[in-house]
Amino acid sequence: MAQTDYIVIEAQEDGVQLIGLTRGTDTKFHHSEKLDKGEVMIAQFTEHTSAMKVRGKASIHTAHGIIISESRK
């Protein structure tokens, strides 16, 4: 497997959900985490994880820049 970049997700409110989605013909949820305000997760795409879904207000730092997701409320 080739080296992949890390992404950093920083919760801007309590209850931010991170959901990992699988690779393959059927995309399925395979892992989830909840972050509270100020908590940070460092993540990486793998041979099993092809996508991540972020629910709630968070800043997502990637090699391509910073994306701010909106609050669920």
Number of C-alpha atoms within 10 A of each C-alpha: 5 6 8 9 10 13 16 17 24 20 27 21 16 15 16 22 17 19 17 21 20 19 15 11 6 8 13 14 15 11 12 13 12 16 20 15 14 12 15 16 14 11 13 14 17 14 10 12 19 14 16 17 12 20 17 22 21 27 18 19 16 13 9 7 7 13 12 15 15 13 12 10 5
